[in-house]
Amino acid sequence: MGRSSETFSKKEKEKKKQKKRQEKDEKKMERKASASKGNLEDMMAYVDEFGNITTTPPDPNKKSVIKADDIQLGVPKRVQSEDDDGISHGTVSFFNESKGFGFIRDAATGESVFVHIKEAAEPIREGDKVQFEIEMTPRGPGAVRVKKA
């Protein structure tokens, strides 16, 4: 008569596999049971007007309506006022004397405007306070009639 093909270590491995399978099935059943307990309202989170996460929904009375036409994308156009004679004031933020060009930081708007040495009435350097007019060039706004202030 032949010996049994199952050894002690094979039996132990088989028992471990069955135990793992059983534990896995138990965990699966627990997840199913706990998933049915929760509802959508318990899982909801809201953001208040200050950007904080909260569990209370926003007050519908505080809701404001914004029209899509009122939303402005990009930098707003500069509106020239009636008392403004077109002369702007600013500071030369960068100037390359060897190449003859630079940039002026507009004091009112904070935007940089290109300036070429041929548009300056007198020599200018970095840090100089200047007054100038803005004209549109093919590459964007450019400073013309630049004078030291």
C-alpha positions as protocol buffer text, in pm:
chain_id: "A"
residue {
  index: 1
  type: MET
  ca { x: 0 y: 0 z: 0 }
}
residue {
  index: 2
  type: GLY
  ca { x: 126 y: 349 z: -94 }
}
residue {
  index: 3
  type: ARG
  ca { x: 194 y: 635 z: 128 }
}
residue {
  index: 4
  type: SER
  ca { x: -26 y: 940 z: 136 }
}
residue {
  index: 5
  type: SER
  ca { x: 91 y: 1218 z: -95 }
}
residue {
  index: 6
  type: GLU
  ca { x: -2 y: 1488 z: 157 }
}
residue {
  index: 7
  type: THR
  ca { x: 270 y: 1580 z: 399 }
}
residue {
  index: 8
  type: PHE
  ca { x: 243 y: 1779 z: 718 }
}
residue {
  index: 9
  type: SER
  ca { x: 371 y: 2104 z: 560 }
}
residue {
  index: 10
  type: LYS
  ca { x: 122 y: 2076 z: 271 }
}
residue {
  index: 11
  type: LYS
  ca { x: -164 y: 2040 z: 517 }
}
residue {
  index: 12
  type: GLU
  ca { x: -44 y: 2345 z: 712 }
}
residue {
  index: 13
  type: LYS
  ca { x: -20 y: 2556 z: 394 }
}
residue {
  index: 14
  type: GLU
  ca { x: -371 y: 2451 z: 293 }
}
residue {
  index: 15
  type: LYS
  ca { x: -505 y: 2544 z: 639 }
}
residue {
  index: 16
  type: LYS
  ca { x: -339 y: 2889 z: 616 }
}
residue {
  index: 17
  type: LYS
  ca { x: -492 y: 2947 z: 272 }
}
residue {
  index: 18
  type: GLN
  ca { x: -839 y: 2858 z: 399 }
}
residue {
  index: 19
  type: LYS
  ca { x: -799 y: 3081 z: 701 }
}
residue {
  index: 20
  type: LYS
  ca { x: -690 y: 3377 z: 483 }
}
residue {
  index: 21
  type: ARG
  ca { x: -983 y: 3318 z: 246 }
}
residue {
  index: 22
  type: GLN
  ca { x: -1223 y: 3312 z: 540 }
}
residue {
  index: 23
  type: GLU
  ca { x: -1079 y: 3635 z: 687 }
}
residue {
  index: 24
  type: LYS
  ca { x: -1106 y: 3801 z: 348 }
}
residue {
  index: 25
  type: ASP
  ca { x: -1472 y: 3699 z: 317 }
}
residue {
  index: 26
  type: GLU
  ca { x: -1543 y: 3834 z: 667 }
}
residue {
  index: 27
  type: LYS
  ca { x: -1385 y: 4171 z: 582 }
}
residue {
  index: 28
  type: LYS
  ca { x: -1588 y: 4183 z: 262 }
}
residue {
  index: 29
  type: MET
  ca { x: -1910 y: 4125 z: 455 }
}
residue {
  index: 30
  type: GLU
  ca { x: -1816 y: 4398 z: 708 }
}
residue {
  index: 31
  type: ARG
  ca { x: -1756 y: 4649 z: 427 }
}
residue {
  index: 32
  type: LYS
  ca { x: -2092 y: 4567 z: 271 }
}
residue {
  index: 33
  type: ALA
  ca { x: -2270 y: 4606 z: 605 }
}
residue {
  index: 34
  type: SER
  ca { x: -2105 y: 4940 z: 685 }
}
residue {
  index: 35
  type: ALA
  ca { x: -2157 y: 5077 z: 333 }
}
residue {
  index: 36
  type: SER
  ca { x: -2532 y: 5037 z: 357 }
}
residue {
  index: 37
  type: LYS
  ca { x: -2540 y: 5234 z: 684 }
}
residue {
  index: 38
  type: GLY
  ca { x: -2403 y: 5561 z: 537 }
}
residue {
  index: 39
  type: ASN
  ca { x: -2608 y: 5790 z: 320 }
}
residue {
  index: 40
  type: LEU
  ca { x: -2517 y: 6075 z: 88 }
}
residue {
  index: 41
  type: GLU
  ca { x: -2610 y: 6352 z: 333 }
}
residue {
  index: 42
  type: ASP
  ca { x: -2362 y: 6221 z: 590 }
}
residue {
  index: 43
  type: MET
  ca { x: -2083 y: 6226 z: 332 }
}
residue {
  index: 44
  type: MET
  ca { x: -2151 y: 6579 z: 198 }
}
residue {
  index: 45
  type: ALA
  ca { x: -1913 y: 6866 z: 274 }
}
residue {
  index: 46
  type: TYR
  ca { x: -1968 y: 7232 z: 188 }
}
residue {
  index: 47
  type: VAL
  ca { x: -1741 y: 7531 z: 140 }
}
residue {
  index: 48
  type: ASP
  ca { x: -1840 y: 7855 z: 313 }
}
residue {
  index: 49
  type: GLU
  ca { x: -1781 y: 8210 z: 184 }
}
residue {
  index: 50
  type: PHE
  ca { x: -1434 y: 8217 z: 342 }
}
residue {
  index: 51
  type: GLY
  ca { x: -1320 y: 7894 z: 173 }
}
residue {
  index: 52
  type: ASN
  ca { x: -1345 y: 7674 z: 484 }
}
residue {
  index: 53
  type: ILE
  ca { x: -1494 y: 7323 z: 468 }
}
residue {
  index: 54
  type: THR
  ca { x: -1809 y: 7283 z: 679 }
}
residue {
  index: 55
  type: THR
  ca { x: -2090 y: 7030 z: 726 }
}
residue {
  index: 56
  type: THR
  ca { x: -2374 y: 7285 z: 715 }
}
residue {
  index: 57
  type: PRO
  ca { x: -2517 y: 7377 z: 375 }
}
residue {
  index: 58
  type: PRO
  ca { x: -2499 y: 7741 z: 264 }
}
residue {
  index: 59
  type: ASP
  ca { x: -2789 y: 7977 z: 338 }
}
residue {
  index: 60
  type: PRO
  ca { x: -2990 y: 8023 z: 15 }
}
residue {
  index: 61
  type: ASN
  ca { x: -3086 y: 8378 z: 123 }
}
residue {
  index: 62
  type: LYS
  ca { x: -2721 y: 8487 z: 104 }
}
residue {
  index: 63
  type: LYS
  ca { x: -2684 y: 8359 z: -252 }
}
residue {
  index: 64
  type: SER
  ca { x: -2592 y: 8627 z: -507 }
}
residue {
  index: 65
  type: VAL
  ca { x: -2650 y: 8601 z: -881 }
}
residue {
  index: 66
  type: ILE
  ca { x: -2361 y: 8682 z: -1113 }
}
residue {
  index: 67
  type: LYS
  ca { x: -2424 y: 8740 z: -1481 }
}
residue {
  index: 68
  type: ALA
  ca { x: -2186 y: 8579 z: -1726 }
}
residue {
  index: 69
  type: ASP
  ca { x: -2145 y: 8912 z: -1909 }
}
residue {
  index: 70
  type: ASP
  ca { x: -2014 y: 9075 z: -1590 }
}
residue {
  index: 71
  type: ILE
  ca { x: -1719 y: 8833 z: -1566 }
}
residue {
  index: 72
  type: GLN
  ca { x: -1408 y: 8987 z: -1715 }
}
residue {
  index: 73
  type: LEU
  ca { x: -1128 y: 8761 z: -1832 }
}
residue {
  index: 74
  type: GLY
  ca { x: -777 y: 8897 z: -1853 }
}
residue {
  index: 75
  type: VAL
  ca { x: -650 y: 9244 z: -1770 }
}
residue {
  index: 76
  type: PRO
  ca { x: -919 y: 9512 z: -1784 }
}
residue {
  index: 77
  type: LYS
  ca { x: -880 y: 9783 z: -2047 }
}
residue {
  index: 78
  type: ARG
  ca { x: -749 y: 10112 z: -1919 }
}
residue {
  index: 79
  type: VAL
  ca { x: -1019 y: 10376 z: -1929 }
}
residue {
  index: 80
  type: GLN
  ca { x: -891 y: 10726 z: -1988 }
}
residue {
  index: 81
  type: SER
  ca { x: -1071 y: 10976 z: -1767 }
}
residue {
  index: 82
  type: GLU
  ca { x: -1178 y: 11320 z: -1887 }
}
residue {
  index: 83
  type: ASP
  ca { x: -942 y: 11509 z: -1653 }
}
residue {
  index: 84
  type: ASP
  ca { x: -651 y: 11292 z: -1769 }
}
residue {
  index: 85
  type: ASP
  ca { x: -459 y: 11462 z: -2051 }
}
residue {
  index: 86
  type: GLY
  ca { x: -285 y: 11140 z: -2157 }
}
residue {
  index: 87
  type: ILE
  ca { x: 34 y: 11207 z: -1963 }
}
residue {
  index: 88
  type: SER
  ca { x: 139 y: 10925 z: -1733 }
}
residue {
  index: 89
  type: HIS
  ca { x: 402 y: 10923 z: -1460 }
}
residue {
  index: 90
  type: GLY
  ca { x: 634 y: 10641 z: -1371 }
}
residue {
  index: 91
  type: THR
  ca { x: 981 y: 10514 z: -1290 }
}
residue {
  index: 92
  type: VAL
  ca { x: 1235 y: 10364 z: -1527 }
}
residue {
  index: 93
  type: SER
  ca { x: 1257 y: 10005 z: -1399 }
}
residue {
  index: 94
  type: PHE
  ca { x: 1510 y: 9879 z: -1655 }
}
residue {
  index: 95
  type: PHE
  ca { x: 1720 y: 10053 z: -1918 }
}
residue {
  index: 96
  type: ASN
  ca { x: 1995 y: 9908 z: -2137 }
}
residue {
  index: 97
  type: GLU
  ca { x: 2205 y: 10206 z: -2246 }
}
residue {
  index: 98
  type: SER
  ca { x: 2413 y: 10007 z: -2497 }
}
residue {
  index: 99
  type: LYS
  ca { x: 2103 y: 9885 z: -2685 }
}
residue {
  index: 100
  type: GLY
  ca { x: 1895 y: 10197 z: -2624 }
}
residue {
  index: 101
  type: PHE
  ca { x: 1574 y: 10052 z: -2482 }
}
residue {
  index: 102
  type: GLY
  ca { x: 1410 y: 9980 z: -2149 }
}
residue {
  index: 103
  type: PHE
  ca { x: 1087 y: 9966 z: -1953 }
}
residue {
  index: 104
  type: ILE
  ca { x: 896 y: 10220 z: -1746 }
}
residue {
  index: 105
  type: ARG
  ca { x: 676 y: 10106 z: -1456 }
}
residue {
  index: 106
  type: ASP
  ca { x: 356 y: 10315 z: -1471 }
}
residue {
  index: 107
  type: ALA
  ca { x: 283 y: 10462 z: -1125 }
}
residue {
  index: 108
  type: ALA
  ca { x: -96 y: 10456 z: -1168 }
}
residue {
  index: 109
  type: THR
  ca { x: -149 y: 10106 z: -1312 }
}
residue {
  index: 110
  type: GLY
  ca { x: 176 y: 9928 z: -1222 }
}
residue {
  index: 111
  type: GLU
  ca { x: 219 y: 9787 z: -1573 }
}
residue {
  index: 112
  type: SER
  ca { x: 546 y: 9798 z: -1766 }
}
residue {
  index: 113
  type: VAL
  ca { x: 566 y: 10005 z: -2082 }
}
residue {
  index: 114
  type: PHE
  ca { x: 841 y: 9969 z: -2342 }
}
residue {
  index: 115
  type: VAL
  ca { x: 1053 y: 10278 z: -2411 }
}
residue {
  index: 116
  type: HIS
  ca { x: 1315 y: 10341 z: -2681 }
}
residue {
  index: 117
  type: ILE
  ca { x: 1592 y: 10597 z: -2648 }
}
residue {
  index: 118
  type: LYS
  ca { x: 1470 y: 10785 z: -2958 }
}
residue {
  index: 119
  type: GLU
  ca { x: 1143 y: 10868 z: -2773 }
}
residue {
  index: 120
  type: ALA
  ca { x: 1326 y: 11032 z: -2482 }
}
residue {
  index: 121
  type: ALA
  ca { x: 1389 y: 11407 z: -2490 }
}
residue {
  index: 122
  type: GLU
  ca { x: 1691 y: 11371 z: -2262 }
}
residue {
  index: 123
  type: PRO
  ca { x: 1908 y: 11078 z: -2149 }
}
residue {
  index: 124
  type: ILE
  ca { x: 1735 y: 10853 z: -1896 }
}
residue {
  index: 125
  type: ARG
  ca { x: 1868 y: 10586 z: -1660 }
}
residue {
  index: 126
  type: GLU
  ca { x: 1725 y: 10324 z: -1425 }
}
residue {
  index: 127
  type: GLY
  ca { x: 1545 y: 10475 z: -1127 }
}
residue {
  index: 128
  type: ASP
  ca { x: 1462 y: 10807 z: -1298 }
}
residue {
  index: 129
  type: LYS
  ca { x: 1113 y: 10949 z: -1243 }
}
residue {
  index: 130
  type: VAL
  ca { x: 963 y: 11030 z: -1582 }
}
residue {
  index: 131
  type: GLN
  ca { x: 643 y: 11149 z: -1745 }
}
residue {
  index: 132
  type: PHE
  ca { x: 534 y: 11004 z: -2076 }
}
residue {
  index: 133
  type: GLU
  ca { x: 246 y: 10930 z: -2309 }
}
residue {
  index: 134
  type: ILE
  ca { x: 138 y: 10582 z: -2413 }
}
residue {
  index: 135
  type: GLU
  ca { x: 82 y: 10489 z: -2777 }
}
residue {
  index: 136
  type: MET
  ca { x: 2 y: 10147 z: -2916 }
}
residue {
  index: 137
  type: THR
  ca { x: 280 y: 9999 z: -3127 }
}
residue {
  index: 138
  type: PRO
  ca { x: 267 y: 9677 z: -3331 }
}
residue {
  index: 139
  type: ARG
  ca { x: 420 y: 9496 z: -3033 }
}
residue {
  index: 140
  type: GLY
  ca { x: 202 y: 9654 z: -2763 }
}
residue {
  index: 141
  type: PRO
  ca { x: 198 y: 9975 z: -2561 }
}
residue {
  index: 142
  type: GLY
  ca { x: 502 y: 10199 z: -2592 }
}
residue {
  index: 143
  type: ALA
  ca { x: 611 y: 10516 z: -2420 }
}
residue {
  index: 144
  type: VAL
  ca { x: 651 y: 10830 z: -2634 }
}
residue {
  index: 145
  type: ARG
  ca { x: 750 y: 11189 z: -2552 }
}
residue {
  index: 146
  type: VAL
  ca { x: 940 y: 11079 z: -2241 }
}
residue {
  index: 147
  type: LYS
  ca { x: 1070 y: 11358 z: -2013 }
}
residue {
  index: 148
  type: LYS
  ca { x: 1230 y: 11349 z: -1669 }
}
residue {
  index: 149
  type: ALA
  ca { x: 986 y: 11460 z: -1402 }
}
